[in-house]
Amino acid sequence: MLRHYFMMAARSFVRHKLYSFINILGLSVALTCVIFVVLFARYQLSYDKWLPGTENLYRVESTLRMPGKAPLDSASGSYPVGIAMRDQIPGVSAMTHIATGTLTLIQADRQFLESKADFVDPNFFTLIRLPFVAGDPGSALRQPESVVLTESAAKRYFGNADPMGRTLTTAFEACPNNGPACAGKSVLLRVTGVVRDLPQNSQLTGSVFIPSTSQADGDVLSVVSHLWFYMDAYTYVTLAPGAKPAAILAAMPAILDQDMAGVMRQTGVLSRGSQAYAIHLTPFTEVHLGSSRWPDGMTPPGSWETVFGAMIIGLLILLVACFNFINLATARATLRAREIGLRKTLGGTRRQLTVQFLVEALLLALLSLACAAAVAEILLPAFNGFLQQSMVLDYMKDWRLDLTIIGIAVAAGLISGIYPALVLSKLRPVAALQAHGGPLKRPGGLRDLLVLMQFAVSIGLGIAALVVFRQVDYARNLNLGFNRHNIVVIQGNDLGGQREEALAEALRANPGVSQVGLSAFLPFGTDAPLTARIQVPGQSSVMTLDLLPIDPGYPQVYGIALLAGRMLSIARGDDRFSNTNSNTGRDILVNAAGARRLGFTPRQAVGQSVVLNAIGDHVRVHIVGVMADANTQGAR
């Protein structure tokens, strides 16, 4: 009987070629969209699921609250927070840090700029169990001057040779704040482990892992382990079995109040540490989608709204194709009326006819799925390039994906075929065998509703696409207040103050370079900005503003307009802050928004003296110029 159903369906497809083509084309386009939506949703949900032993692992995130400034949500935090949680809360069994950076490594006579260097605590691989190819996770970073590489990094440095026991040399020692301790000393690092390359669906990005106890870290850990407002590390904690995140967070305000008492007295802004800090715990495997309000992670965060939005759009497109199938099938009911009447006259039952029409719908859906799978395979590279992701489509190995899309296709076939099957199978033989018979001369209410829904969904998706296009176009052409064209960025944190100046001078001497500037942060960067507390003498209020360390050439490089006063100058000694001497009496620039926050117009702000408190440096400085506002974060 089943063979008979398939034969009848095949004959119907051949006999009604245009009808079959329209249905297969519509369902193929819809199922292609569905395959991409399934791939996207699965990829977003797969972040960090590949890593074992993360059941009780959490990332510590923070919200910094300072007077006169909106709360700053950050994926990173200060070193003392994790240390205090480990030492003072019984429910926290272990803690580790990651600080990302850039450094130059030397192998033989070759130099490599390593942009994905992670300085981690020695216990890093016991908490975050990356798959080791060589070496022991428990002892790989036990020695200070050691390094663990990914497979691709090991091949880059040593080719096909065994990297274990080989050495890499840092170009020179990195030092905090580029201070005078930067003596240019190199550090020899011995390879003690190799891990597999990190997949793209991970919050981790490192290819070189160096212990924070190494001199290559420039003794940063010994300096920043006491700085509560130096938010430059990602902190991960493991909770003891049975410990609840809510209980851990409930214990934090008292710890912050106690441990930050001295720091808060120095700032003179807030009285308690818990007023300045709020701590959050996000499960390791939920960071990508569950922490989207923290934009400064090691990888861009995802969004549940985006995942659900894509799934809804895919469902709507599939429903439009199903409605199209239903409308075409019911519209051509009179063309099959005699066939139905004859089969009923010869003993065919309504159940058999219903099954026949459902088999036809399922075969159309499966044929459409075959076409959609081929199209998706062809378009996947472009889809990955558009989203800048690395989704994989392997029908031979990925049986879960196969079952998912086959199930969706079968469901689409049943949804498309059930109503026409029920309608067509109930035709009466006498009426069906009449020359101009058939009870479906006028479209029914359901068909009218389906047509209405088709138009509504199509128009709605078209409007949504237009809105998104206009928003993207607006963001691309938004006047950000600075020039972002023809600028080359040399990014690195291991030059040191004197070397940076020497490089800048060499570039200024190049006739092909029009302007050179130095800055601690880049436009559109993900690093959390530095903050400074500024007070106008004679006023009781203290403002918290973003602090951007720059050299005098920075405004010229980015073409930021001057509203009042003057720009900084290389020739003026007071226009440069020092790492070694007192900065009292130095000159600063503010933007128009900063001037307004301080209670001045641009012209009024010029010449004002303010008290600046940043990273423990409490000095009186002079405002010599007011620049136009520059939107360095872009449109969101």
HUCOR-V768239 format. One record per residue. N is the residue number from 1. PHI is phi in whole degrees, 0 to 359 (* if undefined). OMEGA is omega in radians with two decimals (NA if undefined). Layout:
n=N phi=PHI omega=OMEGA
n=N phi=PHI omega=OMEGA
This chain:
n=1 phi=* omega=-3.14
n=2 phi=297 omega=3.10
n=3 phi=299 omega=3.12
n=4 phi=296 omega=3.12
n=5 phi=299 omega=-3.13
n=6 phi=295 omega=3.13
n=7 phi=295 omega=3.12
n=8 phi=295 omega=3.13
n=9 phi=294 omega=3.13
n=10 phi=298 omega=3.12
n=11 phi=297 omega=3.13
n=12 phi=294 omega=3.13
n=13 phi=296 omega=-3.10
n=14 phi=291 omega=-3.09
n=15 phi=290 omega=-3.09
n=16 phi=244 omega=-3.02
n=17 phi=294 omega=-3.10
n=18 phi=296 omega=3.11
n=19 phi=301 omega=-3.13
n=20 phi=295 omega=-3.12
n=21 phi=297 omega=-3.12
n=22 phi=298 omega=-3.13
n=23 phi=294 omega=-3.13
n=24 phi=295 omega=3.13
n=25 phi=298 omega=-3.13
n=26 phi=298 omega=-3.14
n=27 phi=292 omega=3.13
n=28 phi=295 omega=3.11
n=29 phi=299 omega=-3.13
n=30 phi=296 omega=-3.11
n=31 phi=290 omega=3.03
n=32 phi=298 omega=3.08
n=33 phi=299 omega=-3.13
n=34 phi=296 omega=3.13
n=35 phi=300 omega=3.12
n=36 phi=294 omega=3.11
n=37 phi=295 omega=3.11
n=38 phi=298 omega=3.11
n=39 phi=299 omega=-3.12
n=40 phi=297 omega=-3.12
n=41 phi=297 omega=3.14
n=42 phi=296 omega=3.14
n=43 phi=295 omega=3.13
n=44 phi=296 omega=-3.12
n=45 phi=281 omega=-3.07
n=46 phi=270 omega=-3.08
n=47 phi=305 omega=3.05
n=48 phi=64 omega=3.08
n=49 phi=289 omega=-3.11
n=50 phi=284 omega=-3.05
n=51 phi=270 omega=-3.12
n=52 phi=280 omega=3.00
n=53 phi=69 omega=-3.11
n=54 phi=253 omega=-3.05
n=55 phi=300 omega=-3.10
n=56 phi=249 omega=-3.10
n=57 phi=262 omega=-3.09
n=58 phi=227 omega=2.98
n=59 phi=265 omega=3.14
n=60 phi=271 omega=3.14
n=61 phi=241 omega=-2.97
n=62 phi=221 omega=2.97
n=63 phi=236 omega=-3.14
n=64 phi=263 omega=-3.11
n=65 phi=242 omega=3.11
n=66 phi=233 omega=-3.10
n=67 phi=301 omega=3.08
n=68 phi=75 omega=-3.12
n=69 phi=218 omega=3.11
n=70 phi=297 omega=3.11
n=71 phi=304 omega=-3.12
n=72 phi=255 omega=3.09
n=73 phi=275 omega=-3.07
n=74 phi=216 omega=3.02
n=75 phi=284 omega=3.12
n=76 phi=262 omega=-3.14
n=77 phi=199 omega=-3.13
n=78 phi=271 omega=3.14
n=79 phi=300 omega=-3.06
n=80 phi=298 omega=-3.11
n=81 phi=298 omega=3.14
n=82 phi=296 omega=3.13
n=83 phi=297 omega=3.13
n=84 phi=295 omega=3.13
n=85 phi=296 omega=-3.13
n=86 phi=294 omega=-3.00
n=87 phi=276 omega=-2.97
n=88 phi=241 omega=3.14
n=89 phi=243 omega=-3.10
n=90 phi=301 omega=-3.10
n=91 phi=288 omega=3.11
n=92 phi=261 omega=-3.05
n=93 phi=270 omega=-3.12
n=94 phi=201 omega=-3.10
n=95 phi=210 omega=3.05
n=96 phi=212 omega=-3.13
n=97 phi=241 omega=2.94
n=98 phi=227 omega=3.00
n=99 phi=237 omega=-3.11
n=100 phi=275 omega=-3.13
n=101 phi=196 omega=3.12
n=102 phi=232 omega=3.08
n=103 phi=209 omega=3.13
n=104 phi=260 omega=3.11
n=105 phi=245 omega=-3.10
n=106 phi=242 omega=3.03
n=107 phi=232 omega=-3.04
n=108 phi=61 omega=-3.12
n=109 phi=253 omega=-3.12
n=110 phi=248 omega=3.10
n=111 phi=249 omega=3.13
n=112 phi=231 omega=3.00
n=113 phi=273 omega=-3.09
n=114 phi=267 omega=-3.09
n=115 phi=271 omega=-3.12
n=116 phi=239 omega=3.09
n=117 phi=264 omega=3.11
n=118 phi=246 omega=3.00
n=119 phi=266 omega=-2.98
n=120 phi=234 omega=3.04
n=121 phi=292 omega=-3.10
n=122 phi=302 omega=-3.13
n=123 phi=269 omega=-3.00
n=124 phi=305 omega=-3.03
n=125 phi=283 omega=3.03
n=126 phi=275 omega=3.08
n=127 phi=266 omega=3.13
n=128 phi=253 omega=-2.90
n=129 phi=274 omega=3.07
n=130 phi=293 omega=-3.10
n=131 phi=289 omega=-3.14
n=132 phi=274 omega=3.00
n=133 phi=267 omega=3.11
n=134 phi=212 omega=-3.14
n=135 phi=97 omega=-3.09
n=136 phi=249 omega=-3.12
n=137 phi=302 omega=-3.07
n=138 phi=288 omega=-3.05
n=139 phi=238 omega=-3.03
n=140 phi=300 omega=-3.09
n=141 phi=250 omega=-3.11
n=142 phi=293 omega=3.10
n=143 phi=278 omega=-3.07
n=144 phi=302 omega=-3.05
n=145 phi=267 omega=3.14
n=146 phi=234 omega=3.14
n=147 phi=207 omega=3.04
n=148 phi=245 omega=-3.08
n=149 phi=245 omega=2.92
n=150 phi=281 omega=-3.11
n=151 phi=300 omega=-3.13
n=152 phi=291 omega=3.09
n=153 phi=293 omega=3.11
n=154 phi=298 omega=3.13
n=155 phi=291 omega=3.14
n=156 phi=295 omega=-3.09
n=157 phi=275 omega=-2.97
n=158 phi=238 omega=-3.13
n=159 phi=66 omega=-3.12
n=160 phi=271 omega=3.14
n=161 phi=288 omega=3.10
n=162 phi=292 omega=-3.08
n=163 phi=281 omega=-3.06
n=164 phi=300 omega=3.14
n=165 phi=84 omega=3.10
n=166 phi=286 omega=-3.05
n=167 phi=236 omega=2.98
n=168 phi=235 omega=-3.12
n=169 phi=238 omega=3.04
n=170 phi=284 omega=-3.11
n=171 phi=299 omega=3.03
n=172 phi=192 omega=-3.04
n=173 phi=284 omega=3.04
n=174 phi=283 omega=-3.06
n=175 phi=229 omega=3.14
n=176 phi=298 omega=3.05
n=177 phi=59 omega=3.14
n=178 phi=54 omega=-3.06
n=179 phi=282 omega=-3.05
n=180 phi=292 omega=-3.13
n=181 phi=289 omega=3.13
n=182 phi=288 omega=-3.05
n=183 phi=260 omega=3.12
n=184 phi=81 omega=-3.11
n=185 phi=285 omega=3.10
n=186 phi=273 omega=-3.11
n=187 phi=235 omega=3.14
n=188 phi=266 omega=-3.11
n=189 phi=246 omega=-3.13
n=190 phi=257 omega=-3.13
n=191 phi=287 omega=-3.12
n=192 phi=243 omega=3.13
n=193 phi=188 omega=3.07
n=194 phi=227 omega=3.11
n=195 phi=244 omega=3.11
n=196 phi=293 omega=3.09
n=197 phi=300 omega=3.13
n=198 phi=286 omega=3.08
n=199 phi=291 omega=-3.11
n=200 phi=289 omega=3.13
n=201 phi=275 omega=3.13
n=202 phi=214 omega=3.06
n=203 phi=282 omega=3.13
n=204 phi=268 omega=-3.07
n=205 phi=228 omega=-2.97
n=206 phi=292 omega=2.98
n=207 phi=237 omega=3.08
n=208 phi=227 omega=-3.10
n=209 phi=241 omega=-3.10
n=210 phi=239 omega=3.13
n=211 phi=293 omega=-3.14
n=212 phi=292 omega=3.09
n=213 phi=277 omega=-3.10
n=214 phi=283 omega=3.04
n=215 phi=293 omega=3.10
n=216 phi=296 omega=3.08
n=217 phi=277 omega=3.07
n=218 phi=65 omega=-3.12
n=219 phi=57 omega=-3.13
n=220 phi=298 omega=-3.07
n=221 phi=301 omega=-3.13
n=222 phi=294 omega=-3.13
n=223 phi=272 omega=-2.98
n=224 phi=275 omega=-3.12
n=225 phi=294 omega=3.11
n=226 phi=244 omega=-3.09
n=227 phi=263 omega=-3.06
n=228 phi=286 omega=-3.09
n=229 phi=254 omega=3.07
n=230 phi=263 omega=-3.01
n=231 phi=268 omega=-3.01
n=232 phi=225 omega=-3.10
n=233 phi=220 omega=3.00
n=234 phi=264 omega=-3.04
n=235 phi=246 omega=3.11
n=236 phi=234 omega=3.13
n=237 phi=233 omega=3.02
n=238 phi=252 omega=3.13
n=239 phi=272 omega=3.09
n=240 phi=293 omega=3.11
n=241 phi=305 omega=-3.14
n=242 phi=89 omega=3.13
n=243 phi=287 omega=-3.11
n=244 phi=256 omega=3.11
n=245 phi=305 omega=-3.13
n=246 phi=298 omega=3.12
n=247 phi=292 omega=3.10
n=248 phi=297 omega=-3.13
n=249 phi=293 omega=3.12
n=250 phi=294 omega=-3.13
n=251 phi=276 omega=-3.01
n=252 phi=289 omega=-3.11
n=253 phi=305 omega=-3.14
n=254 phi=296 omega=3.12
n=255 phi=293 omega=3.13
n=256 phi=296 omega=3.12
n=257 phi=299 omega=-3.10
n=258 phi=285 omega=-3.02
n=259 phi=285 omega=-3.11
n=260 phi=260 omega=-3.07
n=261 phi=302 omega=-3.13
n=262 phi=295 omega=3.14
n=263 phi=296 omega=-3.12
n=264 phi=293 omega=3.08
n=265 phi=294 omega=3.13
n=266 phi=292 omega=-3.11
n=267 phi=289 omega=-3.12
n=268 phi=66 omega=-3.08
n=269 phi=254 omega=3.13
n=270 phi=240 omega=-3.08
n=271 phi=268 omega=-3.06
n=272 phi=232 omega=3.13
n=273 phi=295 omega=-3.13
n=274 phi=291 omega=3.04
n=275 phi=284 omega=-3.10
n=276 phi=270 omega=-3.03
n=277 phi=241 omega=2.89
n=278 phi=232 omega=-3.06
n=279 phi=254 omega=3.10
n=280 phi=230 omega=3.07
n=281 phi=241 omega=3.11
n=282 phi=243 omega=3.10
n=283 phi=308 omega=-3.03
n=284 phi=305 omega=-3.08
n=285 phi=281 omega=3.13
n=286 phi=251 omega=-3.08
n=287 phi=297 omega=-3.02
n=288 phi=298 omega=-3.11
n=289 phi=260 omega=-3.06
n=290 phi=270 omega=-3.07
n=291 phi=231 omega=-3.02
n=292 phi=291 omega=3.14
n=293 phi=278 omega=3.04
n=294 phi=253 omega=-3.01
n=295 phi=274 omega=-3.01
n=296 phi=252 omega=3.08
n=297 phi=285 omega=3.12
n=298 phi=293 omega=3.04
n=299 phi=233 omega=3.14
n=300 phi=300 omega=-3.13
n=301 phi=285 omega=3.02
n=302 phi=267 omega=-3.08
n=303 phi=206 omega=3.05
n=304 phi=299 omega=3.13
n=305 phi=299 omega=3.13
n=306 phi=293 omega=3.14
n=307 phi=296 omega=3.14
n=308 phi=295 omega=3.12
n=309 phi=299 omega=3.11
n=310 phi=297 omega=3.14
n=311 phi=294 omega=3.13
n=312 phi=293 omega=3.12
n=313 phi=297 omega=3.09
n=314 phi=300 omega=3.11
n=315 phi=296 omega=-3.14
n=316 phi=295 omega=3.12
n=317 phi=297 omega=3.13
n=318 phi=294 omega=3.13
n=319 phi=295 omega=3.10
n=320 phi=299 omega=3.11
n=321 phi=296 omega=3.11
n=322 phi=295 omega=3.11
n=323 phi=297 omega=3.11
n=324 phi=298 omega=3.10
n=325 phi=299 omega=-3.10
n=326 phi=298 omega=-3.11
n=327 phi=295 omega=3.11
n=328 phi=294 omega=-3.11
n=329 phi=293 omega=-3.14
n=330 phi=286 omega=3.14
n=331 phi=293 omega=-3.13
n=332 phi=262 omega=-3.13
n=333 phi=300 omega=-3.10
n=334 phi=294 omega=3.13
n=335 phi=290 omega=-3.13
n=336 phi=254 omega=-3.06
n=337 phi=299 omega=-3.11
n=338 phi=293 omega=3.09
n=339 phi=300 omega=-3.12
n=340 phi=293 omega=3.14
n=341 phi=298 omega=-3.13
n=342 phi=295 omega=-3.13
n=343 phi=292 omega=3.09
n=344 phi=291 omega=3.12
n=345 phi=297 omega=-3.13
n=346 phi=275 omega=3.02
n=347 phi=110 omega=3.12
n=348 phi=292 omega=3.14
n=349 phi=265 omega=3.11
n=350 phi=297 omega=3.13
n=351 phi=298 omega=-3.14
n=352 phi=296 omega=3.12
n=353 phi=293 omega=3.11
n=354 phi=298 omega=3.11
n=355 phi=298 omega=-3.14
n=356 phi=301 omega=-3.11
n=357 phi=290 omega=3.08
n=358 phi=293 omega=3.09
n=359 phi=299 omega=3.09
n=360 phi=300 omega=-3.13
n=361 phi=296 omega=-3.14
n=362 phi=293 omega=3.12
n=363 phi=296 omega=3.08
n=364 phi=299 omega=-3.14
n=365 phi=295 omega=-3.13
n=366 phi=289 omega=3.03
n=367 phi=298 omega=3.09
n=368 phi=296 omega=3.12
n=369 phi=297 omega=3.12
n=370 phi=298 omega=3.10
n=371 phi=294 omega=-3.13
n=372 phi=296 omega=3.13
n=373 phi=298 omega=3.12
n=374 phi=292 omega=3.13
n=375 phi=295 omega=3.13
n=376 phi=299 omega=3.11
n=377 phi=298 omega=-3.12
n=378 phi=289 omega=-3.04
n=379 phi=272 omega=-3.06
n=380 phi=301 omega=3.11
n=381 phi=302 omega=3.10
n=382 phi=294 omega=3.12
n=383 phi=296 omega=3.10
n=384 phi=297 omega=3.12
n=385 phi=295 omega=3.14
n=386 phi=294 omega=-3.10
n=387 phi=269 omega=-3.10
n=388 phi=55 omega=3.10
n=389 phi=228 omega=-3.06
n=390 phi=231 omega=3.11
n=391 phi=286 omega=-3.07
n=392 phi=241 omega=3.12
n=393 phi=238 omega=-3.10
n=394 phi=229 omega=-3.07
n=395 phi=292 omega=-3.08
n=396 phi=284 omega=-3.05
n=397 phi=249 omega=-3.02
n=398 phi=267 omega=-3.07
n=399 phi=291 omega=3.10
n=400 phi=295 omega=3.09
n=401 phi=296 omega=3.13
n=402 phi=302 omega=-3.13
n=403 phi=297 omega=-3.11
n=404 phi=295 omega=-3.07
n=405 phi=287 omega=3.05
n=406 phi=294 omega=3.09
n=407 phi=299 omega=3.12
n=408 phi=294 omega=3.13
n=409 phi=295 omega=3.12
n=410 phi=296 omega=3.11
n=411 phi=297 omega=3.11
n=412 phi=297 omega=3.11
n=413 phi=297 omega=3.13
n=414 phi=293 omega=3.13
n=415 phi=297 omega=-3.13
n=416 phi=290 omega=-2.99
n=417 phi=265 omega=-2.99
n=418 phi=293 omega=-3.12
n=419 phi=292 omega=3.08
n=420 phi=301 omega=-3.13
n=421 phi=296 omega=-3.13
n=422 phi=292 omega=-3.12
n=423 phi=291 omega=-3.08
n=424 phi=291 omega=-3.07
n=425 phi=286 omega=-3.13
n=426 phi=265 omega=3.10
n=427 phi=299 omega=3.13
n=428 phi=276 omega=-3.06
n=429 phi=303 omega=-3.07
n=430 phi=297 omega=-3.13
n=431 phi=292 omega=-3.09
n=432 phi=292 omega=-3.08
n=433 phi=273 omega=3.08
n=434 phi=293 omega=-3.08
n=435 phi=298 omega=3.12
n=436 phi=237 omega=-3.02
n=437 phi=269 omega=3.12
n=438 phi=103 omega=-3.12
n=439 phi=278 omega=-3.05
n=440 phi=255 omega=3.13
n=441 phi=287 omega=-3.13
n=442 phi=244 omega=3.11
n=443 phi=296 omega=3.13
n=444 phi=280 omega=-3.12
n=445 phi=296 omega=-3.13
n=446 phi=293 omega=3.11
n=447 phi=297 omega=3.08
n=448 phi=299 omega=-3.14
n=449 phi=295 omega=-3.13
n=450 phi=295 omega=3.10
n=451 phi=298 omega=3.12
n=452 phi=300 omega=-3.14
n=453 phi=294 omega=3.08
n=454 phi=302 omega=-3.14
n=455 phi=295 omega=-3.11
n=456 phi=297 omega=-3.13
n=457 phi=294 omega=-3.13
n=458 phi=297 omega=3.12
n=459 phi=294 omega=3.13
n=460 phi=298 omega=3.11
n=461 phi=294 omega=3.10
n=462 phi=296 omega=3.11
n=463 phi=296 omega=3.13
n=464 phi=298 omega=3.11
n=465 phi=297 omega=3.12
n=466 phi=295 omega=3.13
n=467 phi=297 omega=3.13
n=468 phi=297 omega=3.12
n=469 phi=300 omega=-3.13
n=470 phi=293 omega=3.12
n=471 phi=294 omega=3.11
n=472 phi=297 omega=3.12
n=473 phi=297 omega=3.11
n=474 phi=296 omega=-3.12
n=475 phi=295 omega=-3.13
n=476 phi=290 omega=-3.07
n=477 phi=255 omega=-3.14
n=478 phi=294 omega=3.05
n=479 phi=285 omega=-3.07
n=480 phi=275 omega=3.14
n=481 phi=87 omega=3.07
n=482 phi=208 omega=-3.13
n=483 phi=273 omega=3.13
n=484 phi=241 omega=-3.09
n=485 phi=253 omega=3.09
n=486 phi=58 omega=3.11
n=487 phi=243 omega=3.08
n=488 phi=253 omega=-3.11
n=489 phi=255 omega=2.99
n=490 phi=255 omega=-2.99
n=491 phi=252 omega=3.11
n=492 phi=181 omega=-3.10
n=493 phi=241 omega=-3.04
n=494 phi=242 omega=-3.13
n=495 phi=279 omega=-3.03
n=496 phi=88 omega=-3.02
n=497 phi=304 omega=-3.09
n=498 phi=295 omega=-3.13
n=499 phi=291 omega=3.07
n=500 phi=299 omega=3.14
n=501 phi=297 omega=3.14
n=502 phi=296 omega=3.10
n=503 phi=296 omega=3.14
n=504 phi=298 omega=3.13
n=505 phi=295 omega=3.12
n=506 phi=297 omega=3.13
n=507 phi=291 omega=3.12
n=508 phi=296 omega=-3.14
n=509 phi=284 omega=3.14
n=510 phi=280 omega=-3.10
n=511 phi=296 omega=3.13
n=512 phi=276 omega=-3.13
n=513 phi=250 omega=-3.09
n=514 phi=272 omega=-3.12
n=515 phi=217 omega=3.09
n=516 phi=225 omega=3.10
n=517 phi=216 omega=3.12
n=518 phi=243 omega=3.07
n=519 phi=205 omega=-3.13
n=520 phi=277 omega=-3.09
n=521 phi=225 omega=-3.14
n=522 phi=252 omega=2.98
n=523 phi=302 omega=-3.14
n=524 phi=67 omega=3.11
n=525 phi=285 omega=-3.13
n=526 phi=261 omega=3.14
n=527 phi=292 omega=3.08
n=528 phi=292 omega=-3.09
n=529 phi=290 omega=2.98
n=530 phi=287 omega=3.10
n=531 phi=236 omega=3.12
n=532 phi=225 omega=3.07
n=533 phi=263 omega=-3.06
n=534 phi=238 omega=3.13
n=535 phi=229 omega=3.05
n=536 phi=277 omega=-3.14
n=537 phi=305 omega=-3.11
n=538 phi=92 omega=3.09
n=539 phi=252 omega=-3.11
n=540 phi=276 omega=-3.07
n=541 phi=283 omega=3.10
n=542 phi=241 omega=3.13
n=543 phi=263 omega=3.03
n=544 phi=249 omega=-3.09
n=545 phi=238 omega=3.03
n=546 phi=292 omega=-3.11
n=547 phi=243 omega=3.13
n=548 phi=239 omega=3.06
n=549 phi=291 omega=-3.12
n=550 phi=221 omega=2.96
n=551 phi=255 omega=-3.06
n=552 phi=300 omega=-3.10
n=553 phi=279 omega=-3.04
n=554 phi=302 omega=-3.11
n=555 phi=298 omega=-3.14
n=556 phi=290 omega=3.14
n=557 phi=300 omega=-3.08
n=558 phi=267 omega=3.05
n=559 phi=63 omega=3.13
n=560 phi=280 omega=-3.05
n=561 phi=287 omega=3.06
n=562 phi=262 omega=-3.13
n=563 phi=267 omega=-3.12
n=564 phi=201 omega=3.10
n=565 phi=79 omega=-3.10
n=566 phi=225 omega=3.02
n=567 phi=278 omega=3.04
n=568 phi=289 omega=-3.09
n=569 phi=227 omega=3.09
n=570 phi=296 omega=-3.07
n=571 phi=285 omega=-3.10
n=572 phi=262 omega=-3.12
n=573 phi=295 omega=-3.12
n=574 phi=285 omega=3.12
n=575 phi=272 omega=-3.13
n=576 phi=235 omega=3.06
n=577 phi=281 omega=-3.09
n=578 phi=246 omega=3.07
n=579 phi=271 omega=-3.03
n=580 phi=241 omega=-3.06
n=581 phi=252 omega=3.09
n=582 phi=292 omega=-3.13
n=583 phi=257 omega=3.08
n=584 phi=298 omega=-3.14
n=585 phi=89 omega=3.13
n=586 phi=286 omega=-3.09
n=587 phi=255 omega=3.11
n=588 phi=224 omega=2.98
n=589 phi=248 omega=2.96
n=590 phi=232 omega=3.03
n=591 phi=265 omega=-3.07
n=592 phi=299 omega=3.13
n=593 phi=295 omega=3.11
n=594 phi=296 omega=3.10
n=595 phi=298 omega=3.12
n=596 phi=296 omega=3.13
n=597 phi=298 omega=3.13
n=598 phi=277 omega=3.08
n=599 phi=92 omega=-3.10
n=600 phi=236 omega=2.84
n=601 phi=280 omega=3.12
n=602 phi=306 omega=-3.12
n=603 phi=291 omega=3.13
n=604 phi=293 omega=-3.07
n=605 phi=289 omega=-3.10
n=606 phi=295 omega=-3.13
n=607 phi=94 omega=3.14
n=608 phi=286 omega=3.01
n=609 phi=257 omega=3.13
n=610 phi=228 omega=3.11
n=611 phi=263 omega=-3.07
n=612 phi=251 omega=3.11
n=613 phi=234 omega=-3.12
n=614 phi=221 omega=3.12
n=615 phi=51 omega=3.04
n=616 phi=82 omega=-3.11
n=617 phi=263 omega=-3.04
n=618 phi=249 omega=-3.01
n=619 phi=223 omega=3.04
n=620 phi=261 omega=-3.09
n=621 phi=235 omega=-3.07
n=622 phi=245 omega=3.04
n=623 phi=273 omega=-3.10
n=624 phi=253 omega=-3.13
n=625 phi=199 omega=3.10
n=626 phi=237 omega=3.14
n=627 phi=264 omega=3.03
n=628 phi=291 omega=3.11
n=629 phi=292 omega=3.09
n=630 phi=234 omega=-3.14
n=631 phi=274 omega=-3.08
n=632 phi=274 omega=3.10
n=633 phi=257 omega=-3.13
n=634 phi=75 omega=-3.14
n=635 phi=266 omega=3.12
n=636 phi=231 omega=NA
